[in-house]
Amino acid sequence: MKREKGLLIVLSGPSGVGKGTVCGALREQDTEIKYSVSATTRGPRSGEEDGVSYFFKSKEEFERMINEGEMLEYAKYVSNYYGTPRAYVEEMIEKGHDVILEIEVQGALQVKESFPEGVFIFLMPPSLKELRSRIEGRGTETGDLIDSRMTVAKDEIDLMDKYDYVVENDEVHLAVERIKSIVTAENCKKDRLIHLYKQIVEE
């Protein structure tokens, strides 16, 4: 039975935990899930494409989108804006598609206020030592910036109880399987389906 609306799946966690890698692997395995591309004011890293990895915006353009209500959520993280354009997400959910957002923790908590029925998943590193190693391995941040990211990461982990699920990203393929299991279970929840089956009985 086709659902009237899709799920909003929000995946977030500390910078460097591997959100992008996990989302990419999930998309390769489950082509039914729609991926919402975020916008950011940070510069593109090696291999990133505008409109695919992120929509890369100037600070002025991003602030215009905020002021005109075009962002579902946004956050300022280590001097750069990150956010989710609203229109695509709402359109896909209304058409019955599941949509996954890969966003920072601040943004996830904003989305929870406007979409409390969403599914909120916190992606956790195996340890803080491993998290720092992953950030250092990218080779894109200075030592001071890495220290700043680690401080923020500790604060974000303290917010874990705001989420519905916690998934450890020890190995990407295992993290993906855990997320797929969560999505399957959420799609089978009685509260999401009961009104559809009541229609069958009434008919």
Backbone bond lengths (Angstrom), bond angles and torsions (degrees), N, CA, C in turn:
res aa  C-N    CA-C-N  psi(-1)  N-CA   C-N-CA  omega(-1)  CA-C   N-CA-C  phi
1 M - - - 1.466 - - 1.520 109.50 -
2 K 1.311 115.79 129.50 1.471 120.22 -178.78 1.518 110.28 -77.37
3 R 1.322 115.73 130.64 1.463 120.64 178.36 1.517 110.50 -74.99
4 E 1.323 115.59 152.76 1.451 119.83 177.92 1.525 110.77 -71.74
5 K 1.335 116.85 -36.51 1.458 121.30 -179.09 1.521 110.54 -131.88
6 G 1.322 115.17 152.51 1.458 120.13 176.82 1.520 111.31 -87.58
7 L 1.318 114.92 176.16 1.460 122.00 176.81 1.521 110.05 -90.09
8 L 1.318 115.93 146.03 1.458 121.16 167.06 1.526 106.42 -101.30
9 I 1.335 116.62 114.69 1.458 122.58 -178.77 1.523 107.75 -107.41
10 V 1.320 116.50 121.31 1.461 120.93 -177.16 1.527 108.92 -111.38
11 L 1.327 116.36 116.28 1.465 122.17 178.75 1.518 108.21 -109.42
12 S 1.317 116.38 120.27 1.462 118.80 176.54 1.513 110.03 -145.69
13 G 1.313 114.92 174.76 1.457 121.44 -176.57 1.514 108.18 164.06
14 P 1.318 117.95 -179.67 1.465 121.08 -176.51 1.523 113.03 -60.86
15 S 1.319 116.16 151.17 1.457 120.98 173.29 1.523 109.39 -58.31
16 G 1.347 116.03 132.32 1.453 120.59 179.04 1.512 114.12 93.89
17 V 1.342 117.92 -3.99 1.466 120.20 -177.20 1.524 111.74 -74.70
18 G 1.335 116.77 -18.91 1.465 119.53 177.73 1.517 113.82 107.11
19 K 1.326 117.73 27.09 1.462 120.66 -178.95 1.529 111.74 -58.21
20 G 1.336 115.64 -46.70 1.461 119.14 -178.31 1.519 112.77 -64.21
21 T 1.320 116.47 -40.79 1.467 120.82 179.86 1.523 111.05 -64.79
22 V 1.325 116.38 -44.20 1.463 120.77 -179.86 1.521 110.79 -65.86
23 C 1.334 116.88 -43.59 1.467 120.34 178.58 1.527 111.15 -62.43
24 G 1.320 116.59 -41.37 1.462 119.95 178.57 1.516 111.98 -61.53
25 A 1.327 116.71 -43.30 1.468 120.76 178.66 1.522 111.33 -66.81
26 L 1.326 116.33 -37.13 1.469 120.49 178.45 1.523 110.28 -64.63
27 R 1.310 116.84 -42.70 1.469 120.81 -179.55 1.522 111.76 -64.07
28 E 1.327 116.48 -34.80 1.468 119.65 178.67 1.523 111.30 -65.96
29 Q 1.327 116.60 -32.75 1.464 120.77 -177.30 1.520 112.89 -89.24
30 D 1.327 117.50 -32.24 1.455 121.77 -175.84 1.520 109.22 -125.33
31 T 1.330 115.75 92.86 1.460 120.37 -175.94 1.522 112.24 -77.00
32 E 1.336 117.54 -8.11 1.461 120.64 179.33 1.528 111.80 -76.91
33 I 1.332 117.36 -26.00 1.463 120.70 -179.78 1.525 109.53 -77.41
34 K 1.307 115.94 128.37 1.460 121.34 178.32 1.534 109.05 -88.15
35 Y 1.310 115.71 138.25 1.459 121.52 -178.36 1.525 109.72 -105.36
36 S 1.314 116.22 125.72 1.458 120.44 178.08 1.530 109.44 -90.74
37 V 1.320 116.26 120.48 1.460 120.79 179.38 1.524 108.87 -79.70
38 S 1.333 116.18 127.52 1.458 121.67 179.78 1.526 110.83 -82.44
39 A 1.320 114.90 161.95 1.464 121.63 173.15 1.522 108.72 -106.99
40 T 1.328 116.95 149.82 1.462 120.90 179.01 1.527 110.25 -152.09
41 T 1.321 114.88 157.12 1.473 119.91 174.72 1.528 111.61 -99.03
42 R 1.336 117.69 -2.73 1.471 117.77 177.56 1.518 109.43 -76.32
43 G 1.319 115.84 157.26 1.456 120.57 179.57 1.523 111.32 -73.56
44 P 1.327 117.48 154.05 1.470 120.56 179.18 1.528 112.18 -68.52
45 R 1.325 115.34 140.88 1.462 120.80 173.15 1.520 109.05 -86.38
46 S 1.300 115.96 169.92 1.459 121.15 -179.46 1.526 110.52 -56.11
47 G 1.334 115.82 127.73 1.458 121.28 177.37 1.512 114.91 89.32
48 E 1.334 118.18 -9.30 1.465 120.38 -179.64 1.527 110.47 -83.71
49 E 1.355 115.23 141.67 1.461 120.60 -179.02 1.511 110.20 -118.21
50 D 1.321 116.26 141.07 1.463 121.33 176.94 1.521 109.36 -65.84
51 G 1.334 116.52 131.44 1.452 121.95 -179.92 1.513 113.75 85.82
52 V 1.323 116.61 -8.71 1.464 121.23 178.11 1.528 109.73 -114.39
53 S 1.330 115.81 -58.23 1.463 120.06 176.69 1.526 110.20 -78.49
54 Y 1.313 115.84 -49.16 1.465 124.74 178.00 1.519 107.79 -152.13
55 F 1.340 116.25 163.52 1.448 120.98 160.84 1.527 105.65 -90.94
56 F 1.309 117.43 112.47 1.459 121.00 -177.76 1.532 109.06 -86.42
57 K 1.330 115.72 118.43 1.457 122.38 -173.89 1.527 110.61 -120.62
58 S 1.328 114.92 153.61 1.457 119.16 169.62 1.530 107.90 -75.31
59 K 1.319 115.73 162.09 1.464 119.51 177.68 1.525 110.69 -59.39
60 E 1.327 117.24 -39.78 1.461 121.53 -178.32 1.527 111.35 -65.43
61 E 1.325 117.07 -42.50 1.462 120.86 179.96 1.527 110.87 -67.35
62 F 1.315 116.36 -40.56 1.462 120.13 179.86 1.532 110.04 -63.47
63 E 1.312 116.53 -44.37 1.467 119.94 -179.00 1.531 111.35 -66.96
64 R 1.329 117.62 -30.73 1.468 120.07 173.92 1.527 110.24 -63.78
65 M 1.346 116.91 -43.17 1.464 121.09 179.81 1.537 110.72 -63.08
66 I 1.326 116.78 -38.75 1.466 120.56 176.85 1.524 109.64 -61.57
67 N 1.316 116.02 -49.65 1.469 121.12 -175.25 1.522 112.76 -65.42
68 E 1.331 117.05 -27.16 1.462 120.68 -178.93 1.522 112.45 -96.56
69 G 1.335 116.90 10.64 1.465 120.84 174.68 1.517 114.94 71.56
70 E 1.335 116.92 23.91 1.461 120.41 -176.61 1.529 113.27 -89.41
71 M 1.341 118.08 -2.17 1.458 121.32 -178.38 1.530 110.88 -107.19
72 L 1.311 116.28 130.15 1.461 121.03 174.10 1.519 110.20 -68.89
73 E 1.308 115.37 -37.87 1.470 122.76 176.53 1.520 107.44 -157.44
74 Y 1.319 114.43 160.20 1.459 118.49 172.87 1.518 108.50 -158.78
75 A 1.309 115.25 158.68 1.458 120.93 178.76 1.517 108.23 -150.49
76 K 1.316 116.39 154.91 1.457 121.79 172.76 1.516 106.69 -106.54
77 Y 1.329 115.23 122.69 1.460 120.43 -173.52 1.520 108.94 -131.66
78 V 1.319 116.78 117.51 1.465 122.48 -179.39 1.538 110.04 47.31
79 S 1.330 115.64 53.57 1.473 126.27 173.05 1.528 115.25 75.63
80 N 1.338 119.21 1.90 1.465 120.86 177.25 1.528 111.04 -121.46
81 Y 1.343 115.89 148.64 1.466 121.66 174.23 1.528 110.05 -83.87
82 Y 1.333 115.30 144.74 1.461 123.36 170.00 1.528 106.53 -134.63
83 G 1.328 118.15 143.68 1.456 118.22 179.11 1.516 112.60 -168.32
84 T 1.337 115.14 171.15 1.460 122.40 -177.23 1.518 110.70 -116.89
85 P 1.330 118.62 115.71 1.467 120.33 173.69 1.538 110.09 -59.93
86 R 1.331 116.08 134.84 1.462 122.59 -170.56 1.536 114.48 -75.48
87 A 1.320 118.66 -42.06 1.468 122.20 -165.41 1.530 113.24 -58.19
88 Y 1.332 116.96 -48.97 1.467 119.99 -175.72 1.521 111.37 -62.73
89 V 1.326 116.94 -43.24 1.465 121.24 -177.91 1.526 110.64 -60.00
90 E 1.316 116.70 -49.26 1.463 120.33 -176.91 1.531 111.31 -66.16
91 E 1.318 117.03 -37.33 1.467 120.67 179.71 1.524 111.36 -63.76
92 M 1.329 117.42 -46.11 1.462 120.87 -178.08 1.530 112.26 -66.31
93 I 1.323 117.35 -41.93 1.465 120.77 179.52 1.526 110.51 -62.75
94 E 1.332 116.80 -42.02 1.458 120.70 179.59 1.528 111.52 -63.93
95 K 1.336 117.08 -28.40 1.466 121.10 179.58 1.528 112.10 -84.60
96 G 1.347 117.59 -0.13 1.463 120.69 177.29 1.513 114.95 93.63
97 H 1.334 117.98 8.66 1.462 121.02 179.91 1.531 110.71 -91.37
98 D 1.330 116.42 143.27 1.462 120.56 170.33 1.520 108.74 -76.94
99 V 1.328 116.36 136.83 1.465 121.93 -179.34 1.522 108.58 -123.23
100 I 1.320 116.30 133.15 1.464 119.94 177.22 1.528 109.75 -110.08
101 L 1.319 115.16 131.83 1.455 122.10 174.42 1.524 108.32 -106.68
102 E 1.303 116.13 130.84 1.471 121.84 174.87 1.521 105.87 -110.24
103 I 1.342 116.49 99.78 1.452 119.98 -169.93 1.528 111.99 -138.36
104 E 1.330 114.90 168.15 1.457 121.01 177.85 1.533 110.34 -73.15
105 V 1.319 115.96 162.31 1.463 121.69 -174.58 1.530 111.66 -61.18
106 Q 1.328 117.97 -44.46 1.463 120.09 178.57 1.520 111.54 -55.06
107 G 1.320 116.11 -44.13 1.459 121.31 -179.95 1.516 112.30 -66.30
108 A 1.340 116.50 -39.22 1.465 120.71 179.84 1.525 110.81 -60.33
109 L 1.314 117.14 -40.42 1.461 120.47 -179.48 1.526 111.10 -69.52
110 Q 1.329 117.60 -30.90 1.463 120.51 173.63 1.528 110.61 -65.61
111 V 1.334 116.06 -44.51 1.466 120.41 -179.64 1.530 109.96 -62.11
112 K 1.323 116.85 -37.82 1.469 119.88 -178.53 1.520 111.47 -61.10
113 E 1.327 117.00 -31.08 1.460 120.01 178.74 1.530 111.71 -68.12
114 S 1.331 117.51 -36.99 1.463 120.68 -177.54 1.528 113.22 -96.26
115 F 1.352 117.62 -21.01 1.463 122.46 178.50 1.531 109.98 -130.52
116 P 1.341 117.83 65.61 1.472 118.94 -177.43 1.525 113.31 -63.32
117 E 1.347 116.70 -19.37 1.463 119.86 179.25 1.529 112.03 -80.88
118 G 1.325 118.04 -1.95 1.463 121.16 177.49 1.514 111.98 -67.20
119 V 1.334 115.07 169.84 1.465 122.45 179.04 1.528 107.12 -108.49
120 F 1.319 116.71 115.30 1.466 121.37 -171.74 1.529 110.21 -108.17
121 I 1.331 115.52 118.53 1.470 122.70 -174.84 1.527 109.10 -118.95
122 F 1.334 115.84 125.63 1.468 121.81 177.79 1.527 108.35 -98.51
123 L 1.340 116.41 120.40 1.459 121.65 178.70 1.524 108.65 -90.56
124 M 1.320 115.34 119.67 1.467 121.94 -171.08 1.529 110.80 -110.59
125 P 1.336 118.01 136.57 1.472 119.56 174.67 1.523 109.98 -75.99
126 P 1.339 117.91 157.81 1.467 119.51 177.31 1.528 112.66 -60.67
127 S 1.348 116.51 -31.05 1.467 121.81 178.91 1.525 108.12 -163.97
128 L 1.331 117.03 163.49 1.469 120.12 176.18 1.529 110.87 -68.33
129 K 1.323 116.38 -32.14 1.470 119.95 177.36 1.527 110.04 -62.01
130 E 1.330 115.75 -43.79 1.461 119.93 178.92 1.528 110.89 -67.02
131 L 1.335 116.84 -37.62 1.463 120.44 178.07 1.524 110.51 -60.82
132 R 1.331 117.20 -46.57 1.465 120.46 179.43 1.529 110.59 -62.27
133 S 1.311 116.63 -39.70 1.460 120.45 179.27 1.529 111.33 -61.90
134 R 1.332 116.75 -39.65 1.458 120.54 179.36 1.530 111.16 -66.16
135 I 1.330 116.38 -42.07 1.465 120.35 179.27 1.530 110.02 -64.87
136 E 1.329 117.05 -44.65 1.465 120.81 178.39 1.516 111.08 -62.05
137 G 1.336 116.13 -35.28 1.463 121.11 -178.14 1.518 113.56 -66.29
138 R 1.333 116.87 -22.28 1.467 119.29 178.19 1.522 111.20 -69.99
139 G 1.342 116.32 -27.84 1.457 120.90 178.36 1.512 114.42 65.71
140 T 1.335 117.17 24.79 1.466 120.19 -176.80 1.524 113.37 -111.78
141 E 1.348 117.81 -6.60 1.458 121.07 -176.92 1.530 111.31 -122.75
142 T 1.322 115.70 149.78 1.456 121.38 174.04 1.526 109.46 -77.25
143 G 1.320 116.02 168.41 1.461 120.54 179.32 1.511 112.65 -59.62
144 D 1.340 117.18 -39.91 1.469 120.70 179.65 1.521 110.93 -64.88
145 L 1.327 116.27 -40.34 1.462 119.38 -179.17 1.529 110.61 -69.48
146 I 1.319 117.05 -36.43 1.469 120.55 176.41 1.525 110.05 -62.83
147 D 1.329 116.25 -43.14 1.475 119.82 177.26 1.526 110.34 -59.51
148 S 1.332 116.53 -40.64 1.458 120.94 179.08 1.523 110.86 -64.10
149 R 1.331 116.72 -43.46 1.463 120.90 178.94 1.529 111.08 -62.66
150 M 1.320 118.19 -37.92 1.462 121.24 -179.58 1.532 111.05 -68.45
151 T 1.324 116.87 -37.72 1.464 120.29 176.42 1.518 110.51 -62.39
152 V 1.342 115.65 -45.52 1.462 120.67 178.55 1.534 110.17 -63.24
153 A 1.342 116.82 -40.09 1.465 120.77 -178.55 1.525 111.85 -59.34
154 K 1.317 117.15 -41.61 1.462 120.26 178.97 1.523 111.16 -62.35
155 D 1.336 116.00 -41.17 1.468 119.78 178.07 1.533 110.76 -65.33
156 E 1.330 116.59 -37.77 1.464 120.25 -178.86 1.527 111.47 -68.87
157 I 1.319 116.77 -38.61 1.464 119.87 178.98 1.528 110.54 -62.79
158 D 1.324 116.78 -30.69 1.470 120.64 176.79 1.525 112.17 -65.01
159 L 1.332 117.64 -17.86 1.459 122.00 -179.55 1.529 112.84 -93.10
160 M 1.310 116.87 8.32 1.465 121.82 -176.54 1.531 113.12 -55.98
161 D 1.342 116.80 -32.05 1.462 119.07 -176.61 1.523 112.95 -70.18
162 K 1.336 118.01 -5.86 1.462 121.69 176.05 1.535 111.38 -81.14
163 Y 1.322 116.88 -8.25 1.463 122.13 -174.41 1.528 111.47 -100.66
164 D 1.344 114.88 162.35 1.462 120.58 178.02 1.528 112.04 -83.88
165 Y 1.332 116.62 -34.10 1.463 121.83 -174.97 1.530 110.15 -139.50
166 V 1.324 115.62 153.42 1.460 122.62 172.90 1.527 107.56 -123.63
167 V 1.328 116.27 127.80 1.464 122.10 178.74 1.517 108.40 -121.91
168 E 1.318 117.03 123.31 1.463 120.78 176.85 1.525 109.81 -81.07
169 N 1.318 116.23 130.61 1.464 120.82 176.99 1.526 108.76 -97.68
170 D 1.329 115.03 69.91 1.460 120.43 175.02 1.522 110.09 -80.25
171 E 1.331 115.71 -45.61 1.459 122.36 173.50 1.519 106.92 -134.70
172 V 1.319 116.17 136.98 1.463 120.20 -171.87 1.522 111.83 -58.53
173 H 1.328 117.85 -45.66 1.471 118.74 -175.42 1.522 111.75 -65.23
174 L 1.330 117.30 -30.89 1.464 120.29 177.50 1.528 110.76 -72.89
175 A 1.327 116.61 -40.47 1.467 120.24 177.29 1.524 110.50 -61.31
176 V 1.328 116.68 -41.05 1.461 120.86 179.54 1.529 110.69 -62.95
177 E 1.326 117.51 -43.59 1.464 120.21 179.59 1.519 111.31 -62.94
178 R 1.317 117.43 -37.47 1.466 120.42 178.47 1.526 110.43 -65.13
179 I 1.328 116.57 -42.69 1.466 120.08 -179.54 1.526 110.23 -66.27
180 K 1.327 117.91 -41.53 1.468 120.93 178.04 1.528 111.00 -61.02
181 S 1.317 116.80 -37.97 1.465 120.32 178.27 1.523 111.09 -65.59
182 I 1.336 116.07 -39.64 1.470 120.70 178.30 1.525 109.91 -62.57
183 V 1.324 117.13 -46.71 1.466 121.11 -178.13 1.527 110.67 -62.68
184 T 1.326 116.85 -42.65 1.473 120.28 178.16 1.521 110.95 -60.35
185 A 1.329 116.35 -46.61 1.462 120.38 -179.66 1.531 111.35 -62.87
186 E 1.321 116.88 -42.06 1.463 120.27 -179.22 1.525 111.40 -65.02
187 N 1.314 116.92 -36.02 1.464 120.39 179.09 1.521 112.42 -71.01
188 C 1.329 117.39 -16.32 1.462 121.65 178.95 1.527 112.67 -99.56
189 K 1.316 117.59 2.61 1.464 120.02 -178.40 1.528 111.21 -63.32
190 K 1.312 114.66 135.71 1.465 121.18 -179.60 1.524 112.53 -52.99
191 D 1.323 116.20 -45.37 1.458 119.58 -175.04 1.521 112.75 -63.31
192 R 1.337 117.40 -24.00 1.470 120.29 179.74 1.525 111.73 -84.85
193 L 1.341 117.35 -17.96 1.461 120.72 -171.87 1.519 114.86 -118.48
194 I 1.317 118.04 -17.27 1.466 120.08 -168.43 1.515 112.76 -59.29
195 H 1.325 118.44 -38.45 1.469 119.60 -177.86 1.515 111.42 -67.99
196 L 1.356 118.04 -29.43 1.460 120.62 177.83 1.522 111.04 -69.48
197 Y 1.322 116.67 -41.04 1.458 119.83 -179.06 1.519 111.90 -75.21
198 K 1.320 116.77 -27.15 1.474 119.73 173.94 1.518 110.07 -65.70
199 Q 1.331 116.41 -32.96 1.462 119.85 177.08 1.524 110.96 -63.26
200 I 1.332 116.76 -38.13 1.459 120.97 178.98 1.524 110.03 -62.05
201 V 1.332 115.76 -44.69 1.457 120.21 -179.60 1.527 110.83 -63.27
202 E 1.333 115.53 -42.78 1.463 119.74 -179.15 1.526 111.91 -66.67
203 E 1.324 116.56 -33.23 1.459 119.63 179.69 1.524 111.57 -72.60
